[in-house]
Amino acid sequence: MSDTGKDDNSDTPNPFLPSPEDIQHWTSVMGRAQQMMLEYALGQANQGNSAAAGLFDPASWLQNPTTQAWAEQSTKMWEQGARFWTSLATLQPPFAPAADAPKDKRFADPDWTANPVFALIRQTYGLLTEQLLTTTRTMAGLDDHARAKMEFAARNMAEALSPSNLAITNPEVIKRAVETRGESLLKGLKHMLTDLSRGQLSHVDPDAFEVGVNIATTPGKVIHETDLYQLIQYEPTTKDVFTVPLVIFPPWINRFYILDLNPAKSFVAWAVEQGLTVFMVSWKSADASMSEIVWDDYIASQVDAIDTVRELLDVPHVHSIGYCVAGTTLAATLAMLAARGEGDKVKSVTFFTAQVDFELAGDLKMFVDDSYLALLQQLSAGGFLDGRYMAATFNSLRGRDLIWNYVVGNYLLGNDYPPFDLLYWNGDVTNLPAKWHRQYLIDLYRDNRMVIPNSLSAMGTPIDLRKIETPAYIQAGREDHIAPLASVWRLMDHLSGPKTFLLAGSGHIAGVVNPPAAGKYQYWTGDNDAATLDDFIASATETKGSWWPHWIGWISEQDSAKTAAKGARIPGKGAKKAIEDAPGRYVKQR
């Protein structure tokens, strides 16, 4: 008997023991999880699939003459970590981070501070991460390239080992699993197995969008095609249009519709509304038939597109836009045309986050050493590089945001996928011709030959960027991690014609795709004769909102003449008949 007078063996349920219903439900969850994994394994075995090769292995980067130094420094780091653990007795809950510590959304859940266990895990991880990065930065005997690789590897390793990435050490995941009685983990497992089958991390539901249905929907026609690209002409929406048409060259490493996501975000639709006759190149995703495609083929395609538009509309020249790597190639195209005395075929050139001088090209320069090039050779045995590897490379540059954030959200928390068109585009990869991709990495990123006059040639003509006198509009993103601001600025040093430099807020994508109606970000204009980027920034004036209106004003300054939007200005009504509706077949091919 207890002091309350009741029998201790009463039928009062123990709150710390799961109910039979809970046990039954969790058993069901585990059974379904086992079934899902078994079905996945059987499916992979039937298909004969093996695990995809890793795009890069940071551990292999440590296999160099500095390994001994790394080991010595690592020993010191772990000794400091051990001293930290022995001093924990002096710490008092709630183990709050320092007031001036940067906010880290990985540890936003209150339990990372309030719960002593998770607070201790977080603090330990923070200390060891800082020690790892400090050790890498201060290691002796490394040149700048080797140090950059080590820092990149260390940063990615630290992000991968975050306790927030493990279900058992993430309080938010644990609470979600308890609240859903394991259904969140089951849902996350389903997401993970689906991604493993695809060989690619999903950021959105792959079935949420369909190209040409609810994405890439600006009306137009494919009016010309080759084995390498299709040329789309868009329907005019104004009575009169600029006499000089616009030809856009998007990067071949991505689908073109980043510039035509939806009516509210579409640069293409907006440019048409401003009265431009817009043509878009849609590159073909590489297959085995394109194994011998090289630099000359892409340059020849750009010339072909320019000449096709000029002939179709009976105009002497076109405006042109080159985005990212297509801007790099467009610069080579312009240099070749200038050397041949044909530079007047292009009235103006606009560079979206493009580089020609790769000295300051940032983290991507780490992927051009012999070991990485050898890996690419293995991955491109069929004559082309699967676009999923390039996607993994770009995601690794922002691993915390583009990899681990989705590992936690999709797999551990079992969240529903967001219906986000930009992330859908990001995962809609294109394959690259292996020979050309390797040549691009070696000649441009590694050896920086494009800025050495006559070091490279295109279609038999030596390339000298100093011969380009075409008026140029150079746009850069302040936070661009793919084409860094300082690298894009170098265009100002190598072109000879009049140049306008514009610095946009945000990065490689949002800095470009920023429609005026959104009212987001800002841009800076300044002294286009500034000797350095720092001088330009010192003179710059900030303007809130989109830079697109500034650009169309610049276009008008180049040539403001208008003509009626009829005849060949209507897709399919001129000498070039419509082949199919936009966005065409090529953008849908895998």
C-alpha positions in Angstrom: 0.0 0.0 0.0 1.2 3.5 -0.7 0.7 6.5 1.7 -2.3 7.4 -0.4 -3.9 4.2 0.6 -4.1 2.9 -2.9 -2.6 -0.4 -4.2 0.8 0.2 -6.0 -0.3 -2.5 -8.5 -3.3 -0.5 -9.7 -4.2 -0.2 -13.4 -3.1 3.4 -13.7 -1.0 3.6 -17.0 2.6 4.5 -16.8 3.1 7.7 -18.8 6.7 6.7 -19.6 5.6 3.5 -21.4 4.2 3.6 -25.0 0.7 2.4 -25.4 0.0 -0.7 -27.4 -1.4 1.4 -30.2 1.9 3.4 -30.3 3.9 0.2 -30.4 1.7 -1.1 -33.1 2.1 2.1 -35.1 5.9 2.3 -34.8 6.1 -1.4 -35.8 4.1 -0.6 -38.9 6.4 2.4 -39.7 9.5 0.2 -39.4 7.9 -2.5 -41.5 7.0 0.0 -44.2 10.5 1.4 -44.1 12.0 -2.0 -44.5 9.7 -2.7 -47.4 10.6 0.6 -49.1 14.3 -0.2 -48.8 13.9 -3.7 -50.1 11.9 -2.5 -53.1 14.6 0.1 -53.9 17.4 -2.5 -53.6 15.5 -4.9 -55.9 14.8 -2.2 -58.4 18.4 -1.2 -58.5 19.6 -4.7 -58.9 17.2 -5.3 -61.8 18.4 -2.2 -63.5 22.0 -3.1 -63.0 22.8 0.2 -61.5 25.9 0.8 -59.4 26.5 3.8 -57.1 27.4 6.9 -59.0 31.0 8.1 -58.7 31.5 10.9 -56.3 32.0 14.2 -58.1 34.9 15.0 -55.9 36.5 13.4 -52.8 37.8 16.0 -50.3 39.8 13.3 -48.6 41.8 12.6 -51.7 42.8 16.3 -51.8 44.7 15.6 -48.6 46.9 13.0 -50.3 49.7 15.3 -51.2 53.2 16.2 -49.8 51.5 18.3 -47.1 49.8 15.3 -45.5 52.4 15.1 -42.6 51.9 18.8 -41.9 48.1 18.3 -41.9 48.5 15.4 -39.4 50.6 17.4 -37.1 48.2 20.3 -37.1 45.2 18.0 -36.7 46.8 16.5 -33.6 47.1 20.0 -32.1 43.5 20.7 -33.0 42.1 17.5 -31.3 44.3 18.2 -28.2 42.7 21.6 -28.0 39.3 19.9 -28.4 40.1 17.5 -25.5 41.0 20.5 -23.3 37.7 22.0 -24.1 35.8 18.9 -23.0 37.7 18.8 -19.7 36.7 22.4 -19.1 33.0 21.8 -19.6 32.3 21.4 -15.9 32.7 25.2 -15.6 30.0 25.9 -18.1 26.5 26.7 -16.9 23.3 26.2 -18.8 21.7 27.4 -21.1 25.1 27.4 -22.9 23.9 30.4 -25.0 26.1 31.5 -27.9 28.0 34.7 -27.6 26.0 37.9 -28.3 28.1 38.7 -31.3 28.0 35.2 -32.8 26.6 35.2 -36.3 23.1 33.7 -36.7 23.1 30.1 -38.0 19.7 28.9 -39.1 20.9 25.3 -38.7 20.6 25.8 -34.9 17.5 28.0 -34.8 15.5 25.5 -32.8 15.3 26.7 -29.1 16.6 23.4 -27.8 20.0 24.0 -29.3 20.4 26.6 -26.6 17.9 25.7 -23.8 18.6 21.9 -23.7 22.0 21.3 -22.1 22.6 18.1 -24.1 22.0 19.8 -27.5 23.7 23.0 -26.4 26.8 21.0 -25.6 26.7 19.3 -28.9 26.3 22.6 -30.7 29.1 24.2 -28.8 31.5 21.3 -29.3 30.8 21.3 -33.0 31.4 25.0 -33.2 34.7 24.8 -31.5 36.0 21.9 -33.5 34.8 23.4 -36.8 36.6 26.6 -36.0 39.8 24.7 -35.1 39.6 22.7 -38.3 39.2 25.9 -40.4 41.9 27.7 -38.5 44.3 24.8 -38.8 43.8 24.8 -42.6 44.3 28.5 -42.9 47.5 28.5 -40.9 49.1 25.3 -42.3 52.6 25.9 -43.5 54.1 24.7 -46.8 51.0 25.3 -49.0 50.8 27.5 -52.1 47.7 29.6 -52.7 46.0 27.0 -54.9 46.6 24.1 -52.5 45.5 26.2 -49.5 42.3 27.2 -51.3 41.5 23.5 -52.0 42.2 22.5 -48.4 40.0 25.3 -47.1 37.2 24.3 -49.4 37.5 20.6 -48.4 37.6 21.6 -44.7 34.6 23.8 -45.0 32.6 21.1 -46.9 33.7 18.5 -44.4 32.6 20.7 -41.5 29.2 21.4 -43.0 28.7 17.7 -43.7 29.5 16.7 -40.1 27.1 19.2 -38.6 25.0 17.6 -35.8 21.9 19.2 -37.5 22.4 16.7 -40.3 21.8 13.6 -38.1 18.4 12.6 -36.9 19.6 11.5 -33.5 21.4 14.8 -32.8 18.8 17.2 -34.2 16.1 18.2 -31.6 13.8 19.4 -34.3 13.9 16.1 -36.2 13.3 14.2 -33.0 10.3 16.3 -32.0 8.8 16.0 -35.5 9.3 12.2 -35.4 7.5 12.0 -32.1 4.7 14.3 -33.1 4.0 12.4 -36.4 4.6 9.0 -34.8 7.4 8.3 -37.2 5.5 9.2 -40.4 7.9 12.1 -41.0 10.9 9.8 -41.1 9.0 7.4 -43.4 8.2 10.2 -45.7 11.8 11.4 -45.7 13.0 7.9 -46.4 10.7 7.8 -49.5 12.2 11.2 -50.7 15.7 9.9 -50.2 15.2 6.6 -52.0 13.5 8.5 -54.9 16.5 10.8 -55.1 18.9 7.8 -55.0 17.0 6.3 -57.9 17.3 9.5 -59.9 20.9 10.0 -58.9 20.3 13.6 -57.9 19.2 15.6 -54.9 15.7 17.0 -55.4 15.0 20.6 -54.3 11.4 20.5 -55.5 8.8 18.0 -56.6 10.0 17.0 -60.1 6.4 16.6 -61.1 5.4 20.1 -60.0 6.4 21.8 -63.3 6.2 21.0 -67.0 8.3 22.9 -69.5 5.9 24.6 -71.9 2.9 24.2 -69.7 3.5 26.1 -66.4 7.1 27.1 -67.0 8.8 28.6 -70.1 5.5 29.7 -71.5 6.2 32.9 -73.4 4.5 32.5 -76.9 6.9 31.9 -79.8 8.1 29.6 -82.5 11.2 27.6 -83.2 12.2 29.0 -86.6 15.6 27.5 -87.1 17.6 24.5 -85.8 20.9 22.8 -86.2 22.4 19.7 -84.5 23.6 21.9 -81.7 20.8 24.5 -81.1 17.3 25.7 -81.8 16.5 29.3 -82.4 13.2 30.6 -80.9 11.5 33.8 -82.0 8.9 35.2 -79.6 5.6 36.8 -80.5 5.6 40.6 -80.4 3.1 42.3 -78.0 3.5 45.9 -79.2 2.4 47.6 -82.4 5.9 48.8 -83.1 9.2 47.2 -82.3 12.9 48.3 -82.2 14.4 47.9 -85.6 17.4 46.2 -84.1 16.5 42.7 -82.8 17.9 41.0 -79.7 19.6 37.6 -79.8 20.1 35.9 -76.4 22.7 33.2 -75.8 22.1 31.4 -72.5 24.7 29.1 -70.9 24.8 25.6 -72.4 25.3 24.2 -68.9 21.7 25.1 -68.0 18.3 25.2 -69.7 17.6 28.6 -71.3 14.3 29.1 -69.5 16.0 30.6 -66.5 15.2 33.8 -68.5 11.6 32.6 -69.0 10.5 31.0 -65.7 6.9 32.4 -65.6 5.1 35.5 -66.8 6.0 37.4 -63.6 9.7 36.5 -63.7 10.4 36.2 -67.4 13.1 38.5 -68.8 12.0 37.3 -72.2 8.4 38.4 -71.8 9.5 41.7 -70.3 11.9 42.4 -73.1 9.1 41.7 -75.6 6.9 44.1 -73.8 9.5 46.8 -74.1 9.3 46.4 -77.9 12.2 44.2 -78.7 12.1 41.4 -81.2 13.6 38.7 -79.1 15.3 35.5 -80.3 16.5 32.8 -77.9 19.1 30.1 -78.5 18.1 26.8 -76.9 21.2 24.5 -76.7 20.9 20.8 -77.2 21.8 18.6 -74.2 24.8 16.6 -75.2 24.8 12.9 -76.1 27.3 10.5 -77.5 26.8 12.0 -81.0 28.4 15.3 -79.7 31.6 13.8 -78.4 33.7 15.8 -80.9 32.0 19.1 -80.3 34.5 21.9 -79.3 34.9 25.6 -78.8 34.7 26.3 -82.5 31.3 24.7 -82.8 29.7 26.9 -80.2 31.2 30.0 -81.7 30.1 28.9 -85.2 26.6 28.5 -83.7 26.6 32.0 -82.3 27.6 33.4 -85.7 25.0 31.3 -87.4 22.3 32.6 -85.0 23.4 36.2 -85.6 23.4 35.8 -89.4 20.1 33.9 -89.4 18.4 36.8 -87.6 20.0 39.5 -89.7 19.0 37.7 -92.9 15.4 36.9 -91.7 14.7 40.5 -90.7 16.9 42.1 -93.3 18.8 44.2 -90.8 22.5 44.9 -90.7 23.1 44.1 -87.1 21.6 42.7 -83.8 21.8 43.4 -80.1 23.2 40.4 -78.2 23.2 39.0 -74.7 25.6 36.4 -73.4 24.9 34.8 -70.0 27.7 33.3 -68.0 29.8 30.8 -70.1 27.8 31.8 -73.2 29.0 35.4 -72.5 32.6 34.1 -72.4 32.1 32.5 -75.8 30.3 35.5 -77.1 33.3 37.7 -76.3 35.4 35.2 -78.4 32.8 35.4 -81.2 33.0 39.2 -81.2 36.8 39.2 -81.2 36.8 36.8 -84.2 34.2 39.0 -86.1 36.2 42.1 -85.3 39.4 40.5 -86.6 37.6 39.6 -89.8 36.2 43.1 -90.3 32.7 41.9 -89.5 32.3 43.5 -86.0 29.4 45.7 -87.2 27.1 42.6 -87.3 26.5 43.2 -83.6 25.2 46.6 -82.6 25.7 46.0 -78.8 26.7 43.3 -76.4 25.4 42.7 -72.9 27.2 40.4 -70.6 25.2 38.8 -67.7 27.7 37.7 -65.1 30.3 36.6 -67.6 34.0 36.2 -67.4 36.9 36.4 -69.9 39.8 36.8 -67.4 39.8 33.8 -65.0 42.6 34.8 -62.6 40.0 35.7 -60.0 37.4 33.1 -60.9 36.8 31.9 -57.3 36.2 28.5 -56.0 35.5 26.9 -59.4 39.2 27.2 -60.1 39.7 24.4 -57.7 38.1 22.0 -60.1 40.8 22.2 -62.8 43.8 20.2 -61.4 45.0 16.9 -62.8 43.1 14.7 -60.4 39.8 16.4 -61.1 40.4 16.4 -64.8 41.2 12.7 -64.6 38.0 12.1 -62.7 36.0 14.0 -65.4 37.7 11.7 -68.0 36.3 8.7 -66.2 32.9 10.1 -65.8 32.7 11.1 -69.5 33.5 7.8 -71.1 30.5 8.0 -73.4 31.7 11.3 -74.9 29.6 13.5 -72.7 29.4 14.5 -69.0 26.2 13.8 -67.2 24.7 17.1 -66.1 24.1 15.8 -62.6 27.8 16.0 -61.9 28.0 19.6 -62.9 24.9 20.3 -60.7 26.7 18.6 -57.8 29.7 20.9 -58.4 27.7 24.1 -58.3 25.6 22.9 -55.3 28.9 22.1 -53.4 29.9 25.8 -53.7 27.0 26.5 -51.4 26.7 23.2 -49.7 25.0 24.4 -46.6 22.2 26.0 -48.5 21.8 23.8 -51.5 22.7 20.3 -50.1 22.5 19.9 -46.3 19.5 22.3 -45.9 17.5 19.9 -48.2 19.0 16.7 -46.6 17.5 17.9 -43.3 14.2 19.3 -44.8 13.5 16.5 -47.3 14.9 13.4 -45.6 15.0 14.0 -41.8 12.0 16.2 -41.4 10.0 14.8 -44.2 8.8 18.2 -45.4 6.7 18.6 -48.5 8.6 19.9 -51.5 8.1 23.7 -52.2 6.6 24.6 -55.6 9.5 26.8 -56.5 10.2 27.2 -60.3 13.8 28.5 -59.8 14.7 25.4 -57.9 13.1 23.2 -60.5 15.2 24.9 -63.1 18.3 24.4 -61.0 17.7 20.6 -61.0 16.8 20.4 -64.7 20.3 19.6 -65.8 21.9 19.4 -69.2 24.7 17.1 -70.4 28.0 18.6 -71.6 30.2 17.6 -74.6 33.2 16.0 -72.8 35.9 17.2 -75.1 34.7 20.8 -75.1 34.1 20.9 -71.4 37.6 19.7 -70.7 39.0 22.2 -73.2 37.1 25.0 -71.5 38.4 24.1 -68.0 42.0 23.8 -69.2 42.3 26.7 -71.6 40.2 29.2 -69.7 40.0 28.4 -66.0 43.4 26.8 -65.6 45.6 28.5 -68.1 43.6 31.8 -68.5 44.6 31.9 -72.2 41.6 34.0 -73.4 43.2 37.2 -72.2 46.6 36.4 -73.8 46.3 38.0 -77.3 46.3 35.4 -80.1 46.9 32.5 -77.7 43.5 31.0 -78.7 41.8 31.0 -82.1 38.2 30.5 -83.2 37.4 29.1 -86.6 40.9 29.7 -87.7 41.1 33.3 -86.5 43.3 34.4 -83.6 41.4 35.8 -80.6 42.4 39.3 -79.3 39.8 40.8 -77.0 41.3 44.2 -77.5 39.9 44.3 -81.0 36.3 44.3 -79.6 34.9 47.8 -80.1 31.2 46.8 -79.8 29.4 48.9 -77.1 29.2 46.7 -74.0 26.9 46.5 -71.0 28.5 44.5 -68.3 26.3 43.3 -65.4 27.8 41.6 -62.3 26.2 40.3 -59.1 27.4 41.6 -55.8 27.2 38.2 -54.1 27.9 36.0 -57.1 29.8 32.8 -56.1 30.0 31.4 -59.7 31.3 34.5 -61.5 32.7 36.6 -58.8 32.3 40.4 -59.0 36.1 41.1 -59.2 36.4 38.6 -62.0 33.5 40.0 -64.1 35.0 43.5 -63.6 38.0 42.4 -65.6 35.9 42.7 -68.8 36.4 46.4 -68.3 40.1 45.9 -68.7 40.1 43.9 -72.0 37.5 45.5 -74.3 38.2 48.5 -76.3 34.7 49.9 -77.1 32.5 52.0 -74.8 31.6 50.2 -71.7 28.8 50.5 -69.0 29.3 48.6 -65.8 26.4 47.8 -63.6 26.5 46.1 -60.2 23.3 44.3 -59.2 22.3 43.2 -55.8 22.2 39.4 -55.0 24.0 36.7 -57.0 24.4 34.7 -60.1 20.7 34.0 -60.7 18.6 36.4 -58.6 20.9 39.3 -59.5 19.9 38.7 -63.2 16.4 37.5 -62.8 14.9 40.5 -61.0 11.8 41.8 -62.6 10.8 45.4 -61.9 7.4 44.4 -60.5 9.0 42.4 -57.7 10.5 45.6 -56.2 13.5 43.6 -54.9 17.2 44.2 -54.4 19.0 47.2 -55.9 21.8 48.1 -58.3 24.7 50.5 -58.5 26.0 52.6 -61.4 29.2 54.7 -61.3 32.2 56.0 -63.1 32.6 53.7 -66.2 36.1 55.1 -66.6 37.2 54.1 -63.1 40.6 52.5 -63.1 39.7 49.8 -60.6 36.6 48.1 -59.2 37.3 49.8 -55.8 37.2 53.2 -57.6 34.0 52.3 -59.3 32.4 51.3 -56.0 33.6 54.5 -54.4 31.8 56.5 -57.1 28.7 54.3 -57.3 25.1 55.5 -56.8 22.6 53.0 -55.4 19.1 52.7 -57.0 16.4 50.5 -55.4 14.7 47.8 -57.4 15.5 46.1 -60.7 18.2 47.1 -63.1 16.2 46.0 -66.2 14.8 49.5 -66.9 18.3 50.9 -66.8 19.3 48.3 -69.4 16.5 49.0 -71.8 17.3 52.7 -71.5 20.9 51.8 -72.6 19.6 49.7 -75.4 17.5 52.7 -76.6 20.6 54.9 -76.6 22.3 52.5 -79.0 19.5 52.7 -81.6 16.0 54.0 -80.9 14.6 53.4 -84.4 11.3 51.5 -84.5 9.4 49.5 -87.2 6.0 47.9 -87.5 5.6 44.5 -85.9 4.5 42.6 -89.0 5.8 40.3 -91.6 9.0 38.5 -90.6 8.6 40.2 -87.1 5.9 37.6 -86.5 7.4 34.1 -85.9 6.9 31.9 -88.9 5.6 34.7 -91.2 9.0 35.4 -92.8 11.3 33.2 -94.9 11.9 31.0 -91.8 8.8 29.0 -91.3 7.8 27.7 -87.8 9.2 24.3 -87.0 7.3 24.0 -83.7 5.9 26.0 -80.8 8.2 27.4 -78.2 9.9 26.3 -76.1 10.8 23.5 -78.6 12.1 20.0 -78.3 15.7 20.6 -77.4 15.0 22.1 -74.0 13.0 19.0 -73.0 15.6 16.4 -74.0 17.6 14.7 -71.3 
